[in-house]
Amino acid sequence: MNGSQIYIITSILILVIIAILFFFTNKNKTKKRLSGLASLSFGLIITGIVFGDNRLVGYSLIGAGVVFAIIDIFIKNKDK
């Protein structure tokens, strides 16, 4: 086995262990859904990562996602 095969097998095993732990520890907990702003910020950050080849576009999208996430945090803390 070469290095890349060992890396792939290790990654798959770690993902399986995380999935099993998540399945067994997530019982009887209420699930919290993402708010609209949190979903938008998550999407913008992922889009910024995908379009990272063009730095201006990628960093702008990531920055906008972070700003929306901060706004969402302030709105949720204000409601409490």
N, C-alpha and C positions, 0 to 999 in steps of 0.2 A: 504494500500500500504506500502510495506517495502522500505528501503533505496535504494536498487538497482533498483527497478522499477521507483522511482522518478528520479534517476540519468539517466536512459535510456531515459525517456520521456523528461527530460530537455536537454539532448544531442541532441536528434532528433529535438526538437524545435529550438535549436540554429543553427543546421546545415541547417534547412529549412530557417530560417531568413537570414543566410549568403548567401545561394543560391539565394534567392529572391533579396537581395541587389546586389549581383554580376551580376545577369541577367539584372537588371535595370540600373546599373551604367556602364556597359561595352559596351554600344552602341556607335557607331561612333568612335571607337578608333582603331587605327591600332594595329594588334596583332604582337607581337615580338616573334619570334621562338627562341628556345634554340639552342645554337651553339653545335657543336659536343663535345667539351670539357665539356661544362656545362651539357649536357646529360650524359656523361660518369661519371662525378663527382657525379651527382645526383644518378645515378645507384649504384655507389660504396658505397655511404653513406647509401642508403637504404639496400644494401646487407650487409653492416657492422652491421646495426641495427638488421637485421634478424638473422645473425650468431653471435649475441652478447653472446651466451652461451660460446663459446670458445673465451676468451678475446684476445688472440694473433691475431687470424684471424679477429675478429670484429674490434678491434682498428686499425689494419693495413689497413683494407679496408676503414674505416672512414678517417684515416690519408691520404691515397692516394686520396680519393675524395676531401678532403680539399685542398691538393696540386694542383690537377687539376683545382679546382675552382679558386684558386689564380692565376694560370698561365693564365686562361681564362680572368680574370679581367685585368691582365697586358696587354694581347694582345688587348683587346677591348679599353683600355685607350691609348695604343700606336697608334692605328688607328685614333683616334680623334686628 
